[in-house]
Amino acid sequence: MSANFPFVYPSQFTPNNPGWSTIGNIASWSVDSTGRRFTFVFGAGNAYSLYIEVLGPTAYRLRFNPTPGASYATETSTAVVSRDLGVSGLQVTYTQPSSTQLAINTGTLTIQVGLAPFYVQVYRGSQLINQDAPGQGVLYIPGQQVIAIMKTAPSGANYYGLGEKAGAALQKNNYTFTFFNFDNYTYNGPSEGSPGPLNPTEPLYCSIPVLIENNPMLTSGRPFAGPAYATGLFLDNPAQTYANVSANDYSDMGGKYYLGSLYNELDTYFFAGDGIADILRQYTTLTGRAPMPPRYAFGFHQGAYGYFDRYKLAAAANSYRAARIPCDGLHIDVDFQDNYRTFTHSEMKFPNTKELFDDLHLIGFKMSTNITPVITTNVLNQEGVKAPYVQRDALVAANALIYNTRYQSGEDPNPYQGGVNYGINYGNNPYPYPPLQPNNQGQTPLTAPGNYPDFGLAQVRTVWGQQYQDLIQNVGLDMIWQDMTCPAIDANLPPSQQYYKTFPQDLMMAQEQVNPATGAVVSVNYLPNAQLHNSYVNNLLHATWDGINQLAPQRRNFIIARGGYAGMQRYAGLWTGDSASSWDFLNINLPEVLNLGLSGVPISGCDIGGFATGSGTTSQSGIVGGTIVGGITNYELFTRWMQLGSFLPWFRNHYDGYNKQFQEAFAYGEPVPTNCRTYVELRYCMLQIYYDAMYKWTQTGLPICRPLFLGAPQDGAVYGNNNYYINSQLFVGDDFLVAPILFQAETASPPISPTRDLYLPAGSNWYAFQNNEAPLLGAVQGGTVISYTAGLDLVPIYVRAGAILPFQELEQWVGQLAENPLTINCYPGPDRWTDGQAYQLYQDDGITQNAANNGEYRLSRIYQQTLTNSGTTRQIRIARVNDNYAPPAPFNYIAILGSITSANQVNRDGTVLPNVGDPASLQSSPADCWYWNQSLNIVFVKIYDNRADTTVSAAY
């Protein structure tokens, strides 16, 4: 790293040590004309100031620049889009109980500010829910920009979030972290302690410094006692940042936590609520929510580094269709490009590319390719000829590239040059990459020197977005795979920088200064990358998102990215970088994705099976006859990973085909394809549930996949067994509980039983999921621990009693069936007859912008109740709330599970329906009807979609 701006390990960032200054006594304070912003002046010569601004009844911002005389007139955040967290009609009052205290009342919270010395405490009524650590609070080092905020950690508090972090624990207590976007291949980069997937300390590809504190009911007689509550603290700072949650790595941090940074302002946002859902609602309002993605984003995807020509790509596509394993996305790595020229495609390797893509579209595939921010300086095309590179020319003409100007070193007229190392072609890829040549072993190191756009400038973002035109409008690309976003640089770097593989930290880059009142850019500052590093990716994603939406304005576009910063969810989903084939990586996959959901990112997942070879690889790979042989992921590991992935928001198998023979499910011997197919098919039948959960996120910020405590917030036992249950179980939506097998059993030495404990949360009863292939077993009472043995063909799944789960018919790809009716599965259990209890069903066309632009969607509420006045009657009501879209399917089914006897009568809105007696007659019936499946104990009802509000009653 640069000598001016070194990378600093977490144990070397030490706000709990002497040498840091506190705010001390406040000389004066004032409130602005809004009555919500309070400014405090302090320090020698009254040269320093900070302010607290109330953003809503349960949120405030604290902003402090440690530079004397600092101005707060402009904003620079790439994370924040709205600071209105409920200011409309908000009446903020304040009193000064004494000369050393100011009390700011929001109507819900009291923010108590100490004036001599400065400190902050937050009360909900009379209950203390947050406070600065005594004698510390806001900390800084005079003459530098090093800042931190030290808080008290209540006894019994649990901490979550912090975005993409390694480690097999969902909870972040007793760990220390740093945030520095870094191409951390196989998570084996800079760390304190042993590097690898189990070490949460090391930096990864994505940085989201938001920490959620969850407090269960606290007993009386001690601080923070009172009803359960949650708080959130977000440090909006794109420099290298830190978090320490009571980890004694360099000092005694017992009962404390902090967030801090090496540079920039201390710009923090505090949120409070009754539970984590309240924090997520506020945080995702602050940092933004995306519109609904295309429906295919929730399908299964396949990618490989090594689909280097049309024949390998087409073989994978055709094999998936032949194997009847549903698949939607095909992702082609940089092999697709003409000699690593970003935005191009190779007609040498992919002749008649548009025709190829058209053919693949016909059999349901959506096409993606890898777009990195490097713009190669190589003047040669794939044929070894000096040829125009029109996309580079456009960026050069727009003065879009970062200059090689360094901090305090004067302007440099030359663009900064870095480059990317794409690994080694061992001889399996026969295509040329001039001027690269094989060495004496026949191996070609694959590198691309290049320049990088300065995405901190709006005009650069615009020009970048325009360069997708050929791929989007002519070639037929459907979605973008945004890679190397840190950016990843390890070609042409000196040895001192190779470890971190990114921009030199003293490289000067643009930052726009924005007028907060108008949103207009008022000036541009140039700062060293050290101060802006983690936000580079947000500007890149912003540029791509705007560009592809301009080029394809009528369709819903999608980006899957390998990195991000807070707010990235507005533009892209995230995959968690270059994992390796190992059981450790499988183990961290679930808590990593769940914490990303708790950090505002609803769509995330990892490379199923592992991108790189690892301890779960069965043999060393090598070249035989120009083909890679070996390097295959253990079949048990692969199967368990596919099963877990089938329940995560982003579901993609992606691997390094230059070092692995294969990793597609169809390429394994049986029973691997069958076992994988079972859960991919289940995923496709459940797509409506994922779609509905995504819609709920757009409205509330609740993630698609949720930890146990979000689905059972009143049950303290979910934290039992040393947090094993919350680390290894998840909810999909509200009621679908999955407990995957994440350990080696069948191929272990010696083999062990694939048996795990799973916990069914208290407060509900639970049914073992049968997928309507067998009758429901008896309900299991919540609060029960079950020892569950699951062979490689099985994943433990339970459904909450009273659940309403809409399933669709199986497709090999999203949109295969012109008409795809839903089966609305209604489980016996407690009534869900109020609006708040009802299931929300969201429907639109899944691909166009008509829902977002014209309100063309249908939102329905589905209710159920059981009446026991004379006999038993199960009632299901479907009521449209927004009715501006008509799904293609003319009818749907209702499945009334737990019908151990046939209904005596089924009616719809009082009209008795005929019992047609068998499934074939039900399917072919042109009118509403029903039948009882005696072997499944399910009453199936067919209802045509011709009423805005309808009730079906089955009397027993």
Secondary structure, 3 states (H helix, E strand, C coil): CCCCCCCCCHHHCCCCCCCCEECCCEEEEEECCCCCEEEEEECHHHCEEEEEEEEECCEEEEEECCCCCCCCCCECCCCCCCCCCCCCCCCCEEEEEECCEEEEECCCEEEEEEECCEEEEEEECCEEEEEECCCCCEEECCCCCCEEEEEECCCCCEEEECCCCCCCCCCCCCEEEEECCCCCHHHCCCCCCCCCCCCCCCCCCEECCEEEEEECCECCCCCCCECCEEEEEEECCCCCEEEEECCCCCCCCCCEEEEEECCCCEEEEEEEECCHHHHHHHHHHHHCCCCCCCHHHHCEEEEEECCCCHHHHHHHHHHHHHHCCCCCEEEECHHHCCCCCCCCCCCCCCCCHHHHHHHHHHCCCEEEEEECCCEECCCECCCCCECCCHHHHHHHHCCCECECCECCCCCCCCECCEEEEEEEECCCCCCCCCCCCCCCCCCEEEEEEEECECCCCHHHHHHHHHCCHHHHHHHCCCEEEECCCCCCCCCCCCHHHHCCCCCCCCEEEEEEEECCCCCCEEEEEEEEHHHHHHHHHHHHHHHHHHHHHHHCCCECCCEEECCEECCHHHCCEEECCCCECCHHHHHHHHHHHHHHHCCCCCCEECEECCCECCCCECCCCEEECCEEECCCECHHHHHHHHHHHCCCCCEEEEEECCCCCCCCHHHCCCCHHHHHHHHHHHHHHCHHHHHHHHHHHHHHCCCCEECHHHHCCCCHHHHHHHHHHHHHCEEECCCEEECCCCCCCCCCCCCCCCEEEEEECCCCEEEECCCCCCCCCCCEECCEEEEEECCCCCCCEEEECCCEEEEECCCCCCCCCCCCCEEEEECCCCCECCCCCCEEEEECCCCECHHHHHCCCEEEEEEEEEECCCCCEEEEEEEEEEECCCCCCCEEEEEEECCCCCCCEEEECCEECCECCCHHHHHHCCCCEEEEECCCCEEEEEEECCCCEEEEEEEC
